[in-house]
């Protein structure tokens, strides 16, 4: 049985503050995009995972294996699974690839084992796997708050094309947060971004693009800044780093521009993908 694991972008990311437990309080506008890994799971004598990327873990550090363990602990099933994961979403990219894979595993197990989990049941289990897993389980645009555990979905009525561009080097989420200076960081208005997306206010979407982590991540990977500059110079209306990076996305309503720019950025050696918000 197969399941798609959809990536996400952050159209707005505000690190609000630091909690007493050391985690950061966030307010984000997250949207699933039409770009995915593909996970296949079949019954087997023992649980294993095969990947098309040799540098990724095949043990408990793999989010698919972790998701299986979490559900096994919650529901007590004994079945084992052979998993095959076709990775397309790059790692350390700010696109939630690992979280999307875990979410796909939870959805597959729910169907295969007839666990009858509601969406809220799956989201609760996903919280034990990783911060972005609840959103990836929901797969709808949402205002996401707290440590990623509070989600309020809404419709996006604003249409635009998206170009993803990722440099060779990624950014560790932990490192980005460790080096973040909240006083110097950008604090965009994510509630205004939500309103612009709902009301088909494209200029408002461009105006409210922002990411508290962008400044620290571009110090770690300088190409983030040059990619943003290149996209804006090419004619994109807005460009922003997603998550903790290092992927930058450009927004435009010009379908011709997005494909022309994709060709130019590929020639510079970047990972490139043309996509849009998942319907």
N, C-alpha and C positions, 0 to 999 in steps of 0.2 A: 504494500500500500504506500502511496506517495503523497507528499504534502509540500506545498510551496512555503518558503520562509521569507517573508517580505521585509526589505530594508525600510528604514525611516530617515527623514531629515528633520532637523529642528529649525523651523522658520523663526523662532524666537526662543532664547534661552537666557534666563536671568537667575544668577546665583544669589538668592535672597540673603542668606546668612549661614552661620555655622551653628549646628545643634549642640546640645550638651554632650551627646554621645560621640561627637567628632565628625559626624556626617554633615553634608551640606543640604540646606533647604533650597529647593529649586522651584521655579515657575517656568514652564516651557509650553510652547506650541509645537506639537509633534504631529507629523503626517506620514502615513505609510506611502511608499512609492512603488511603482510597477517595475521592480527589480528584485530578484529573489535567488536564494539557494534552493536546492531541491533535495528533500530528505525522503529516503525510502526505508521502510522497516518491514521485516518479515520474521515470523517465528523461527527460533533456532535453539540449538542445544545450550548455547551460552551467549551472553550479550557481548557484542563487539561492534566496532565502527570502522568503516573504511572511508577514506577521503581522497580527493584528487589533489590535495595540497599536503606535501610531505612534512612541512614545518608545523602543522597543527597537531595538538595532542590527541591521542586515542585512548586516554585513560579518564579518570574521574575529573580531570581538569577540563575535559570537553563538555560543553554545556548540554549536549544531547544525552550523554551518559549521566550527567548530574540530574537532568530532568527525570530520567528513568528511575534513578535512585529515590528521588523525592516522592514520586508517585508510588513507588513500591513500598516506601515507608508509610505512606498515608493509607494505602488501600490493601496492602498485604498480598498482592499477587505474586506468583512464582514464575510466570512465563518469562522466557528470555528472548532476546531479539537481535537479529543481525541488521545493522544499520549501514546504509550507504549514503554519504552526504556529498553532493556535487556543489562545491563552493564556487560562487561567483562574486559574492559581496567581499570586498577586501577587508583585511583585519586592521585594527587600530585606525579606523577611517571615520568614526563618528556616525556610522550607519546602522549600528546595533545588529551586526551580522550574527554574532554568537547568541544574543538574546532571541533573535528571530528563529534560529535553529532550535533552541530550547522550546520556544512556543510551538513550533511545528511538531516537535516530539510529543508535547503534552496533548495537542489536538489529535495526533495519530493514535496515541495510547487510549485516549477517551473513546475513539471509534472502534479500535481493534478489540479492546477488552470490554466494551459496552459498560463503561464505568458510570455513565449517565451524569457526568459532571456538567453543571451549569457553567455559563461564562464566568460567574463570580467564583465558583469552585476552582476553575482553572486559573483565574487570576490570583486567587489566594495561594495556590500551589506555586505559581510562577514567581511570587514574591520571595520564595525560599531559594530560587535559582539565581535571580539577578534583578537589578533595579529596573531595567528596560523590558523585562519579560512580560509583565502585565500589559503594557501598551502593545507589545507585539502579538499578544493573544487577542486583544480587542481588534487590532488592525483597522481602526477608524481614526480620523483626525481628532485630536483631543487637547484640552488644557490639562497638563500634567503637573502636579504639585507635590510638595513634600520631598521624599527621596525617590519619587517615581511611583508612589503607592496610591496617590489620589488622582483619579482620572475622570474627566468630564468631557464626553464626546460631543461633537458639533459638526454640522455640515459645512463643507467648503463650496462656496458658490462662485469663487473667483477662478477663472481659467488662466493657465500660463504653462509654458514649456520649461523643463528643467534640464540643465546640463550638469552632470557630476564630473568633477576633475580632481583626481587625487595624485599627489606627488609620490615618489618612490618611498619616502620615509613616512611612518605613521607616528601617532602621538599616544602615549600611555595615558589613559584616563586618570590613573592614580597620580602620575607625575604632574599632569595639568592642574589638578585640584591642589596638590601640595604646594605648587608655585604660585597659585592664584592670590593676588592682593585685592581683596574685596573693595577697598577704598579707591583703588585706581581703575577697577574694572568697569566696563560699560554695563548699565542696568536698563535694558530695553523694556518697553511697555508691552508685555505679552497679552494683556487684556485688550489693548487697542488693536493688536495684531489679530486676535480672534474676531473682534468686531469687523475689521476690514475684510477678512476671509468670508465671513457670513454674509456681508452686505454687498459683495461684488465690488469692493473698493480697491481696485488694483493699485492705484497710486498710494493708498494707505498701507497696503501690504509692503510695497517697496520702502516706504518711509519708516516702517516699524521693524524692519529686519534688524536683528541685533543678537549678540552672543557674548555673555560675560567671560567666556573662556578663550575667546579668539585672540586677544592680545598676548596672553601667556603662551598659547600654542604656536603662534607665529614666531615667537622668540625661539621656540624649540625646533621648528621646521620653517625656515625662512621662505621657502617656496610657496607657502600658503599666501603670503602677502603678494608675491609676484603673480600668482594665479588669479587672485582677486583683481589686481590691476589690469591684467590682460583681458579678463572677461568684460570688465567695464569699458575698456578701450575699444573692444570689438563691438560694443553697442548693447550689451545686456543692461537691463534697467536696474538690476540689483545683484549683488553677489555676497555670499556669507559662508563662513565655515560651519559645518554641521557638527553638533555635539562637541566633543573635545578635539575633533579633527582626526586626520588631516584633510579630509575631503572638503572641497569648496563647491558650492552649487551656484549656478547663475540662473536668473529668472528672466524670461522674455515672453512676449506674445508673438514673436516673429519666428515661425517654424523654419524658415529658410536660414535664419541666422544661427539657430541652435545646431543645425547639421554642418553648416560651414565652419562654425567655431569648433565643433567636435573634431573635424578633420585637422584643423590647425593645431589643436592641443595634443592630438595623438602624435603629430609629427615632432612635438617637443618631448615625447617619451612619457607622457602622463597616462595614467589609467583614466579612461573617458567612458561615460555612458549617458545617452539621451533617455530621459524618462519623464514621467508625470505622476501626479497624485493618483493613488490607487482608487478606483471607483468601486 
